[in-house]
Amino acid sequence: MTNKPAVVGGVPVRSRMLPLAAAEMTTDDIQAVTQVLSDGVLGSGDKVKEFETAVADYVGARYAVAVSSGAAGLHVALMSAAVGHEDEVITTALTHPATSNCILYQNGIHTFVDVEPKTYNIDPVKVKYRITGRTQALIPVHFAGNPCELDLLHDLARENDLCVIEDAAHALGGYYKGKRIGALSDFTVFSFSDPQHCFTGEGGIVTTNSEEFFEWMLVFRENGLVRDPQKMISPERPWRKEMQDRGYNYRLTDMQAALGISQLARVEDFIGRRTDIADLYNRALAGHPAITLPKQNPQGRSTWHRYIITLCMEQLKASRTEIFNALRAENIEVGVHYLPVFLHPYYLWIGHPDVCTIEGSLCPVAEDLYNRFLTLPLYPSMTDHDVQDVINAVTRVVDYYLL
């Protein structure tokens, strides 16, 4: 395929590829990790507890449990909520598969609900009509860091005695109606994997205000083992550890926690820079006939984990793939987030492929958006010059293909 815009312009906008995302490391981050290595504590110890306390304080939650990934956090949250065999869990179709995989781990039933066309978040009105007598939990996702309509979802949860587990992988530092995300639902799950705006390499954390849920999560992340003599069935020996339930090795290490503590101190700066970049994109691309900008929830603060435009394909004489390739030829790395979960081969195999067609889609809004999404680079270390390069490349390519 010929990347025509690069040819038409003579040379690419950039001489080297601008990445889609990048984590920001400082000497403070490096020193925090090397100090742990020097101390010789390589497993899960005091730094993990310090990190848990720091995150809980930051979001305003009573408890936090650090785990090996955001996916692990979703799993231990579902386990602690006693969601199990053939219990139904409602979640969004437009997300990473990890959001719904945790339901499969518990042998539950995943029910995908479509999204709002402007915010890309789960549609509470559609959730209402999908709740059944088997529904036990809701897992809303703050898509790209844009807060969901939590009040409406909480109302539905109270009316139907449901647990709410927020997938806030993208939303650390976000707000909803003046309250920081992390202490508003039964559980909130954050991710610290690269390229989150606060990262530990790999890792996650679950926050809650429930002491009961907190205690169960500690057990489930530790292979089901209990070490506290006061909680043992038979605490007759000081070295005894009891397996009291089925658990997993979902522990975080002190090295990762030390990096997380260092990163957490700069989260507000990270979000501020991300917001500035998004504002630059918004001002430059507003009003373009072939581009729809991401709409943010006016009742919240987004963390701008991703900047996703929607292409108006009816205004273009090229496919999304051609535009994608043309931007890559301009040395701008772009992406597409996300393939609706029900369209992944595994979910087609275990689900209902006969309804997953464009004519009769399980979630037509999510599927249509996916077919038009394009994710632009956005990360704190981008310079204004980098941002302008992206703007120039996008307008150059999309203008070339305008009808």
N, C-alpha and C positions, 0 to 999 in steps of 0.2 A: 504494500500500500504506500502510495506517495504522500508524504506529509506536506501538502501544498502550501500552507501558510508559511512554513520555514523557507521554502523556495521563493515564494512571492516576496517575502521581506528581505531576501538576500542572505541574511544570517540569522541564527536564533537570537531571541531576546537576551539570553544569557550564554556565556561560554562554558559554564559548568552547571551540573544539575542542582537545582534547589530542592532539598528533600521535603517530603510531605509533612514530616514531624521530626522533632529532635528533642532529646532530653537535655536539660541544662545542668552542667556539673561545675562546681566551684572548688577551690582549694579547701574551703571549709567542709564540703561534702567528703572529699578525699581524706582529709585529716580525721573526720569522725569515724570513718571505716577503719583506717589504719590504727587508730587508737584502740579499737575493739580487738583487732588482730594482735596488737602489742600486749593487750591484757590477757590474751589467750582464751577468751570465752567465745567459742565458735558456734555454740548451739543457741537455745532459747533461754535467756536469762533476764537480768535486771534491765537491760536496754529495751527489751520487748515490753516489759511492764511500763517503763518510762514512756515509750512510744504510745502505748494504749492510753495512758493517762493524758498525754498531750493531745491526742486526737479527740478523746472524750471531752476534754475541757474546751477545745476549739469549737466543736459542734454543739456543745451544751447538753451532751448525753450523760447519764449516770455511769454507764459501763461501756467498755470497748474490748473486743477480743480480736487480737491480731492473728491472721491466718496466712497460708502460703500463697493465696491468690484471691481475686474477687470471686472467681467461680467456686472456690472452696468456701468462701463466706456465704454465698447463696445456699450452698448445700447444708452447712451447719445450721443456718437459719431455718431452713425447711425442716430439718431433723428436730430442732429444738421446738418448733411449732407443732410437732407430732403429725406432720403431713406424710402420709404413707400410701400403702397399696390401694390403688384405684380412687384415691382422693383427687379431686379436680383442682387445678391451679390455673387461674386466668392470667395471661401475660400478653405483651405486645408481639406482633409479628415482625416488627422492624427493629431488630436488635442483633447483637452477637449471639451465636448459638449457646454460649455459656448460660445465658439467662434462662433458657428452657431446659437445658441438659440436666440441671439440678433436679427438675421434676422427674425426669426419667430415672435418675439415680435412686429415687425414692419409690419407683414403680407407680408413680402417680399418673394422672391424665392431664396432658397439656391442652389447653384451649386458647387458641390465638384470637386476639381481637384486633380489629383494624385501628388505624391511627387517624388523628386529625390532619387534614390536608395542609394546614399552615404551620403548625408547631411540630409535626411529625411525632408527637407523643400519643400514647394510648387514649382512645376516645371514651370518656366515662359514660356517655350516653349508650354506646354500644356495649360497654361492659355490663351495664344494668340488665340488658336483655339476654346476656349469656350466662348469668348466674343461675345455677340449679341447686337442687338439694344436696348434690355431691361436692359442691364448691367449698373449699376450705381456706383458700388463700388467694391474694392478688399480688402480682409482682409487676408494678409499674416501673418504667425505665425513664430516667431523665435524659432524653435523647440528646447527645452532643452537649450535655450540660445544661439544657434548657428545662426548667422545672415543670413537672406535671401539674395538673389541677388536683392537688392532693385533697383539698376540702371535699370535693365531689366524690372522690374515691373513698375517703374515710367515712363519709355518710353511708355509702353503699356497704362498707365493711361493718359498720355498727348495725345497720338494719338486718344484715344477714349473718352476723357473728363470724366474720372472716378475719384472718390475720393479714396484715399488709407488710410486705417485704419490699422496700424500695431498692431497686438496682440503681445506685448512685455512683457507678463506676466512673462516670464522667463529671460528677457534680460536687466534689469536695470544695467547699467554699461558696456554694450556691445558696440562694435564699428563696423562700416562698412566703409571701405576705409578711415580710419583715423578720422572719424567723429562719435561722440557718438550717439547711438540710442536714439531718443526722440525728435529730431528736424528736421527730414529728410522727413516726410510725412505730409499729412493734419492733421492726428491725430496719436498719439502713446499712447497705453493703457498699463499701468503697473499694476501689482497685488502686494499687500503686505500681502497676506494671508500666514499663516503658511503652508508649510515650505519654502517660498521664502527666498532669501538671504538678503532681507531687509523686515521686517514684522511689521505689526501693529495689529496682531491678525487676523482681517479681514479688508479689505480695498483695494482701488485702486486709481489711478490717471490718468488723461488724459492730455497730453501735446499737444500744438498746437502753430503755429505762426500766426494764423488768429484771429484777434480781434472779427470778426463776429461769428465764431464758439465758441470762448470763452464765449461771452455774452449769446449765446443760451444754452450752457452747464450749465451755472449758473442757468438759468431758469428751465431747465429740471430736475436738481438734487434737486430742491426746490419745488416739487409738482406743477410746472408751475407758481409759485408765483413771482411777481416782487415787490421789496421793495423800489427801488430807485425812488424818486419822479420825477426825470428828464426823466424816462423811462415809467412812468405811463400814462394811457389814461386819467384818472381823478384824479389828485393828490390834491384833495381839503381838505383832512384831514391828519394830521401828522402821524396818526396811521394806515393809509390805506395800505393794501396789495392787489394787484390785481393778480388774476389767468389769465394769458394771453395765456396759452397753456396747453396742457395735459402734466403733469410732474409726477415725482415719488419722494418718499422720499429716496434719494440716498446719504444723507449726511454722512460725516465722523465726529467723535467726537474729541474733544480736547485731550482726554485721548489717543486715537489711534494715533493722530497726534504727540503728545509728544513722544510716543514710536518710531514713524517713524523718527522723527528728530534725536533722539539718535542713532537709527540703521543706518541711512543714513551716519552718520559720519564715520562708519566703513565698508562701502560697498566695498571700494577698498581692504581692508584687507580680507574681506570675499571672494571676487573673487580671490585674490591671493592664498588663502589657497585651494579653490576649484580647481584652476588650478594646484597647486602642487600635489593634490591627483590624479587628472586625469592623470598627467604625470607619477605618480607611477604606476597607472593601465596600462597605455599605454606601458611602458617599460616592465612590467612583463608579460603582456598578448600578446604582439606583436608576430606574427608568429605562434600562436597556430592554429593547423589545423581545429579546430571546432569553432573558435571564430573570428568574424569580429569586429574590433574596430570602434567606431564612428569617422567619418571623418569631420573635421572642415573646415569652409570656410576660405581659406587662405587670403582673403581680409578683414577679420574682426577679432574681439576678442570675443570669446564665454565667457559667464558667467558660463558655466558648471553647469547649474541648475540640470541637471540629467546626469548620466553616463550610457549609454545604449549600451550593447553589442548585437550583432546579432549572434545567434547560427546557425552554418552550419549543419542543421539537417541530411543532407546526409552523414555526417561523424560520426553520433551518432546512437547508438542502443537503445535509449530511447527517449521518448517524452519530449517536453518542460515542461509539467506538472510534469513529474517524476524528472526532473532536478531541477525545482522550489522547489518541496517538499524536495528533498535531501539537497538543500542549506538551507532551513528552519531548517532541522534536524541538520545541522551544526551550528545552532544559528546565521545564517546570514539572516536578513530580506531582501528579494528581491521583486521586483514588475514588473509590465508590463505596459508601457505607450506608446500609448493609443489604446484602441479599436477604430478603424475608426468610425467616427460619424455615417455614413450611416448604420452601423451594429447594432446600438442601437435599441432596440425594438420599441421605439417611432418613430424613423426615418424610420424604415422598414414599419411601419404602414402608415405613411404619404407619403412615397416615392415610390420606385419601387422595391419591394423585388424580383421580377423575374430576375433582372439583378445583384442582390447582392449575387451571388454564386461564388465559387472559380473558376468555369469554365468560367464565364462571369462577372467578378467583375466590379463594377462601377469604382474602383480605385485599380487595381491589385497589383501595387507596394506597396501601403500602407497596403493592406490586407496581402500580403506575409510577409512584415516586421513585422507587428503585430504578426503574427504566430511564429516569431523567436526571437522577442525582449526579453531581460531580463535586468531590471534596477538594478544596484548595488548601495549599500549605498554610499552617498557622501554628506558631510556637514562639515562646517568649524571646528567644535569641534572634529572631528575624529582625533585620534592620528595616527602616522605612524604604531604603533602596530596594531591598528584597521584595517588600510588599508592592512597590511600584512596578517591579519586573513582572510579578504575577498579574497585576492589573493590566499592564501593557500586553502581555501574552494572551490573556483571556479575551480582551476586547479585539485584539488583532485576529485571533482565530475565529471567534464567534462572528465578528463582522464579515469576515471573508465568506463564511458559509450562510450568511443571511439571504433569505429569499428576496 
